[in-house]
Amino acid sequence: MAAPESHRYAVLGNPVAHSRSPFIHEAFARECGLPIRYERVLSPLDGFETTLRAFAHAGGRGVNVTVPFKFEALALARGRSARAALAGAANVLKLDGTRGDDGDDGAHGAHGEHGEHGAWWADNTDGVGLVRDIQQGAGIVLAGHRVLLLGAGGAAAGALGPLIEARPAQVVIANRSVARAQTLLASHAAWADQHGVALRAASLAQAGTAFDVIVNATSSSLAGAPVPVPPEVLARGALALDMMYGAAAEPFLRWATAAGAVPRDGLGMLVEQAAEAFVVFRGIRPATAPVLAALREVIAAEASRS
């Protein structure tokens, strides 16, 4: 009997060489007994659509989209999940002509032929992954707490809806450009009202103080820049989570520790959002704890050799 065909997937972004997505998705596939090929695809900053079309034309079934293409990814898709529409950004594109939202395993709802632009389906799993990691991985219940979200780009946009859905008392969106933070607030104002969550936009300098949870969704860690807010934003014992991981997250984690907060990198979020993307791609939810543990072992081993 011939071996089953391997479905082809990729993480697409710029930069992308550091991405752990191939390790994660290949581990999920082994766990679920599903053959896949998963690779990294570097896109020129001005060539996302061309790169994506080439991957789809070559048989690609889906991509995870990373910085800085999450807004463009949503615009290129014909269909979108409710959470992607709310975020205004997508980190997952299903390219095989089937829907993958709302628990659909992709067996129904075809929009067009395989690989055609009109068939692409967009989703956003960033926020779901973040909330699961905070509440299950870190053991912090968000309901009734004050949350500070740093940034107003694609990562923050993906995170905000699910954060609100967890019903914290307040979410403050702090960004270098207050206007951009206000735009993100406006797109989520009705959602916040529906869930009884106070929502405020602010500059980084006027974010406020003593938050129970702070999430760094800015590019400061990736760029090696200093943490963009003072330690007073943290309540003692607060959870301080950087969406980055590895060496990029280290300055933020040291800053949080020095301020008396509980530091957490974005590795757990990465695995959880990937699991949700795997559901979109293949209709099966893999277990995340073993993959996260294995990934941390690999990273620790790499660090010890460097």
SVG drawing of the C-alpha trace seen along z (x, -y; Angstrom):
<svg xmlns="http://www.w3.org/2000/svg" viewBox="-24 -60 52 62">
<polyline fill="none" stroke="black" stroke-width="0.4" points="0.0,0.0 1.4,-3.4 2.2,-5.8 -0.4,-8.6 0.4,-11.9 2.0,-14.5 0.1,-17.7 2.3,-20.8 2.2,-23.7 4.5,-26.6 5.1,-29.5 5.4,-32.6 6.9,-35.9 9.9,-38.2 12.0,-37.3 11.2,-33.6 14.4,-31.7 13.9,-31.7 10.4,-30.2 9.7,-27.1 6.5,-26.4 8.0,-23.5 9.0,-21.7 5.5,-22.2 3.4,-21.3 5.5,-18.2 5.2,-17.1 1.4,-17.5 1.3,-15.6 3.2,-12.6 0.9,-12.7 -2.1,-12.5 -0.7,-10.1 -1.0,-12.6 1.7,-13.0 2.7,-16.6 5.5,-18.7 6.1,-21.9 8.7,-24.5 9.7,-28.1 9.1,-30.5 10.7,-33.9 8.7,-36.6 10.1,-39.9 8.5,-42.7 6.9,-43.9 6.1,-40.5 3.8,-38.7 1.0,-38.1 3.4,-36.8 5.1,-34.5 1.8,-33.2 0.4,-32.6 3.6,-30.7 3.3,-28.5 -0.4,-27.8 0.3,-27.1 2.9,-24.5 0.4,-22.6 0.5,-24.3 -2.5,-23.6 -2.1,-26.3 0.2,-28.8 0.8,-30.3 1.4,-34.0 3.8,-36.0 5.1,-39.5 4.6,-41.8 1.9,-40.3 -1.1,-39.6 -3.2,-42.5 -2.4,-41.8 -3.2,-38.1 -6.8,-38.9 -7.3,-41.2 -6.2,-38.5 -8.7,-35.9 -12.2,-35.5 -13.6,-34.0 -12.8,-34.7 -13.7,-33.5 -15.5,-35.7 -12.4,-36.1 -10.3,-37.1 -12.9,-39.6 -12.9,-41.1 -9.2,-41.3 -8.9,-42.8 -5.8,-40.5 -5.1,-36.9 -2.3,-34.5 -3.7,-31.5 -4.7,-31.0 -6.2,-27.8 -5.5,-27.5 -7.2,-24.3 -10.7,-25.6 -12.4,-24.6 -13.5,-26.5 -11.9,-25.8 -13.7,-28.0 -16.3,-27.3 -15.1,-23.8 -15.5,-22.8 -12.9,-20.2 -12.6,-21.4 -14.8,-18.7 -17.5,-21.1 -18.0,-24.7 -15.6,-24.7 -15.2,-28.1 -13.3,-27.2 -10.6,-25.1 -7.5,-24.1 -4.9,-26.9 -7.1,-29.6 -7.1,-33.0 -10.9,-32.9 -10.7,-29.8 -8.5,-31.1 -9.9,-31.1 -8.5,-33.3 -8.5,-32.8 -6.7,-34.3 -5.6,-31.9 -3.2,-34.3 -5.7,-35.5 -7.1,-32.0 -3.6,-30.7 -2.6,-33.6 -5.7,-33.2 -5.3,-29.4 -1.6,-29.8 -2.4,-32.5 -5.3,-30.6 -4.2,-27.0 -0.4,-27.3 0.2,-30.0 -2.9,-29.3 -4.1,-32.9 -7.9,-33.5 -8.4,-36.7 -12.0,-37.4 -12.1,-40.4 -8.5,-41.4 -6.9,-44.4 -4.9,-43.8 -2.4,-46.0 -1.9,-45.2 1.2,-46.8 1.0,-47.5 -1.7,-48.0 -0.3,-46.0 -1.3,-42.6 -0.3,-40.7 -2.3,-42.9 -5.3,-42.9 -5.4,-39.2 -5.1,-39.1 -7.7,-41.7 -10.9,-39.9 -10.2,-36.7 -8.8,-38.7 -12.1,-40.6 -14.0,-37.4 -12.3,-36.2 -14.1,-39.1 -11.3,-40.9 -12.4,-44.0 -10.4,-46.3 -8.1,-46.2 -5.9,-49.1 -4.3,-49.3 -1.1,-51.2 0.8,-52.1 3.4,-54.6 0.8,-55.9 -2.3,-56.6 -4.4,-57.1 -3.6,-53.5 -4.6,-52.3 -7.8,-54.2 -8.5,-52.6 -8.1,-49.2 -10.3,-50.2 -13.1,-51.4 -13.1,-48.1 -13.6,-46.2 -15.8,-48.6 -19.1,-46.8 -17.4,-43.5 -16.1,-44.9 -19.6,-46.3 -21.1,-42.9 -18.7,-41.3 -18.8,-44.0 -15.2,-45.0 -13.9,-48.5 -11.6,-49.3 -9.2,-52.3 -6.6,-53.5 -3.5,-55.3 0.1,-56.3 2.9,-54.1 3.8,-56.9 0.2,-57.1 -0.7,-53.4 -1.5,-53.4 -0.2,-51.4 -0.6,-48.2 -2.0,-45.9 -2.5,-42.2 -1.5,-41.0 0.7,-42.7 1.1,-41.4 3.9,-42.7 2.6,-42.6 5.0,-45.3 8.0,-44.6 10.4,-46.0 11.7,-42.5 12.2,-41.5 14.1,-44.7 16.2,-44.5 14.7,-47.7 14.2,-48.5 10.9,-47.6 8.6,-50.6 6.9,-51.1 8.1,-51.8 7.9,-49.0 5.1,-50.8 2.6,-49.3 3.1,-46.0 1.3,-45.1 3.5,-43.0 3.2,-39.4 1.6,-40.3 2.0,-38.1 4.2,-39.7 4.1,-37.9 6.1,-38.7 4.8,-37.2 8.4,-36.7 10.5,-33.7 14.1,-32.7 16.8,-35.4 14.5,-38.0 12.3,-37.7 15.1,-37.7 15.4,-41.5 11.6,-41.7 11.7,-38.7 14.6,-40.1 12.8,-43.5 9.6,-41.7 11.6,-39.7 13.4,-42.8 10.0,-44.5 8.6,-41.6 6.4,-40.2 6.0,-36.6 7.8,-36.5 6.5,-34.3 7.7,-34.1 5.5,-33.5 6.4,-29.8 3.3,-28.5 1.2,-30.9 3.0,-29.8 2.2,-26.2 -1.4,-26.9 -2.1,-29.1 -0.4,-26.5 -2.7,-23.8 -5.7,-25.9 -4.3,-26.4 -3.8,-22.6 -7.6,-22.3 -8.2,-24.7 -5.8,-22.8 -6.7,-19.2 -9.8,-19.2 -8.0,-17.5 -7.0,-19.1 -3.6,-17.8 -2.3,-17.7 -0.1,-20.7 1.7,-19.9 4.0,-17.3 5.0,-19.4 5.6,-22.5 7.8,-20.4 9.8,-18.9 10.3,-22.4 11.6,-23.8 14.1,-20.9 15.3,-21.6 15.7,-25.3 17.5,-24.7 19.9,-22.2 20.6,-24.8 21.3,-27.4 23.7,-25.2 25.7,-24.6 26.0,-28.3"/>
</svg>
